[in-house]
Amino acid sequence: GAFYNGWRVSVVRSGVSKSYIQSIRARLGSHLYIKRNEKSNKIEILTKEHREGLKQWLTNISQKNIDKPYNWNENECAVILFTSGSTGVPKGVCHSYGNIVRSSSLFVEHFDISVKDKILSLAPVHTMSGFRTLMIKTLNGVNIHVLEDEKSFLEIVNIINKINPSKIICGPVFIKQLSFFCDRFKDYFTNVNTLLCTGANLIEEYRLEI
């Protein structure tokens, strides 16, 4: 919703330290910080003045200015994604609106993703692969299921069996795990026609096993 309305969005992975968040907010001067409360599991909005639940915050927002999407300029920085922060200080990478849309469009075209597909994305939304997956839905309305939290390999297999996707967006770790057990779980992948491995190099032997 923020992105739709022309707000520059910074996406941060879950489970990071308070100092990590404070470092980002201090440098970006964020107007809103949206997070899940660890105790109640509900979404909260934090401003400089106060915090409140998402539903309550939304009831106080005027709807008159959100009838039409914001008209992003091609080179405007629309999204900031962060490195792993291995140095202790997260580094933000700015992505222009044009870059995000082109990357998503090329992905859809190259892998022939249509509205008939059902996609399961294992890519975290704080990564380019994960955020691009969210953008794909805005291009052609394809049905996308994004995992909100980290899951074990067995949990992911059970989710695949439950939602029956046609395409899975994943990383090389999942391909490696699947290569060890593909014969055992092949009946869980009856509708899957493509495994799209993104984000890092894939070792060829694991791909060949599948």
C-alpha positions in Angstrom: 0.0 0.0 0.0 2.8 2.4 0.8 4.6 1.6 -2.4 1.3 2.0 -4.3 0.9 5.5 -2.9 4.4 6.7 -3.7 6.2 6.0 -0.5 9.8 4.8 -0.8 9.9 1.4 0.9 12.7 -0.2 2.8 12.3 -3.9 3.4 14.3 -5.5 6.3 14.5 -9.2 7.2 12.9 -10.4 10.4 14.8 -11.3 13.5 17.4 -8.5 13.2 18.7 -6.7 16.3 17.3 -3.4 17.6 20.6 -1.7 16.9 20.3 -2.9 13.3 16.8 -1.3 13.0 17.9 1.9 14.8 20.9 2.3 12.4 18.6 2.0 9.4 15.9 4.4 10.8 18.5 7.0 11.8 20.0 7.1 8.3 16.8 7.0 6.4 14.7 9.1 8.7 11.7 6.8 8.2 8.2 8.2 8.7 6.6 4.9 9.4 8.0 1.6 10.8 5.8 -1.4 10.3 6.5 -4.5 12.2 5.0 -7.6 13.7 4.6 -7.6 17.5 6.5 -10.7 18.8 4.1 -11.2 21.7 0.7 -10.6 20.0 1.8 -11.5 16.5 -0.2 -8.5 15.2 1.1 -5.9 12.8 1.9 -2.5 14.4 2.7 1.0 13.0 5.3 2.9 14.8 5.8 6.6 14.3 8.1 9.1 16.2 5.1 9.9 18.5 3.4 6.6 19.2 2.6 3.1 18.2 -0.8 1.4 17.4 -2.2 -1.6 15.6 -2.4 -1.6 11.8 -6.3 -1.8 11.8 -6.6 1.1 14.2 -4.1 3.2 12.3 -5.9 2.5 9.0 -9.2 3.8 10.4 -7.7 7.2 11.0 -6.4 7.6 7.4 -8.3 9.6 4.8 -9.2 7.5 1.8 -9.6 10.5 -0.6 -6.0 10.5 -1.9 -5.6 6.8 -2.6 -8.0 6.3 -5.5 -5.2 6.3 -8.0 -1.7 4.9 -7.8 1.2 7.2 -7.6 2.9 7.9 -10.9 6.5 6.9 -10.3 9.2 8.4 -12.4 11.5 6.0 -14.1 14.6 6.8 -12.1 13.1 7.4 -8.7 14.4 5.3 -5.9 11.3 3.3 -5.0 12.7 0.4 -2.9 15.8 0.0 -0.6 16.9 -3.5 0.1 19.7 -4.3 2.5 22.8 -6.4 2.5 23.3 -9.1 5.2 25.1 -6.6 7.4 28.1 -8.9 8.0 30.1 -5.8 8.9 27.7 -4.9 11.6 26.3 -2.0 9.6 23.6 -2.8 7.0 24.2 -1.3 3.6 21.1 -0.2 1.7 20.9 -0.8 -2.1 18.6 1.6 -3.9 16.4 0.2 -6.7 14.7 2.6 -9.1 11.0 2.0 -10.0 12.1 1.4 -13.6 14.6 -1.2 -12.6 12.1 -3.1 -10.5 9.4 -3.1 -13.2 11.8 -4.2 -15.9 13.3 -7.0 -13.8 9.8 -8.3 -13.0 8.6 -8.0 -16.6 11.7 -9.9 -18.0 11.2 -12.6 -15.3 7.6 -13.1 -16.3 8.4 -13.1 -20.0 11.4 -15.4 -19.8 9.7 -18.0 -17.7 6.3 -17.7 -19.4 4.5 -16.9 -16.2 0.7 -16.5 -16.9 -2.4 -15.9 -14.9 -3.0 -19.7 -15.1 0.0 -20.4 -12.9 0.1 -20.7 -9.2 3.4 -19.7 -7.7 5.0 -20.6 -4.4 7.8 -18.3 -3.4 10.4 -19.3 -0.9 12.4 -16.1 -1.5 12.3 -13.8 1.5 10.6 -10.5 0.7 13.7 -8.5 1.9 15.7 -9.8 -1.1 15.4 -8.8 -4.7 14.0 -12.2 -5.7 11.4 -11.9 -3.0 10.3 -8.3 -3.7 10.2 -9.0 -7.5 7.9 -11.9 -6.8 5.4 -9.5 -5.2 5.7 -7.2 -8.2 4.9 -10.0 -10.6 1.4 -10.2 -9.2 0.8 -6.6 -10.2 1.8 -7.3 -13.8 -0.6 -10.1 -14.6 -2.6 -11.0 -11.5 -0.9 -14.5 -11.1 -1.8 -16.4 -7.9 1.3 -16.1 -5.6 1.8 -17.7 -2.2 4.7 -16.2 -0.3 6.0 -17.8 2.9 5.9 -15.3 5.7 8.3 -17.1 8.0 11.2 -19.5 7.7 10.1 -23.1 7.4 11.9 -26.5 7.6 12.3 -28.5 4.5 9.6 -30.9 5.5 7.2 -28.0 6.3 7.8 -26.6 2.8 7.2 -30.0 1.2 3.9 -30.2 3.1 2.9 -26.7 1.9 3.7 -27.7 -1.7 1.5 -30.7 -1.3 -1.3 -28.5 0.1 -1.3 -25.6 -2.3 -0.2 -27.6 -5.4 1.8 -24.8 -7.2 2.8 -25.0 -10.8 6.1 -23.0 -10.3 8.3 -22.6 -7.2 10.7 -19.8 -6.7 13.5 -20.9 -4.4 17.2 -20.8 -3.7 20.0 -23.3 -4.1 19.6 -24.6 -0.5 16.2 -25.9 -1.3 17.4 -27.5 -4.5 20.2 -29.2 -2.6 17.8 -30.6 0.0 15.3 -31.7 -2.6 18.1 -33.6 -4.5 18.6 -35.8 -1.5 14.9 -36.8 -1.2 13.4 -36.2 -4.6 12.4 -39.9 -5.1 10.7 -40.0 -1.7 8.7 -36.8 -2.3 8.0 -36.9 -6.0 4.2 -37.5 -5.5 4.1 -34.1 -3.7 5.2 -32.3 -6.9 2.6 -33.6 -9.3 1.6 -30.2 -10.6 5.0 -28.5 -10.5 6.4 -27.8 -13.9 9.3 -25.4 -13.0 11.7 -24.8 -10.2 13.1 -21.3 -10.5 16.4 -21.1 -8.5 17.4 -17.5 -7.9 19.7 -15.4 -5.7 22.9 -17.5 -5.8 24.8 -20.0 -7.9 23.4 -23.5 -8.2 25.7 -26.5 -8.0 25.1 -28.5 -11.2 25.1 -31.9 -9.5 22.1 -31.0 -7.3 20.2 -29.9 -10.4 21.0 -33.1 -12.2 19.8 -35.2 -9.3 16.3 -33.7 -9.6 
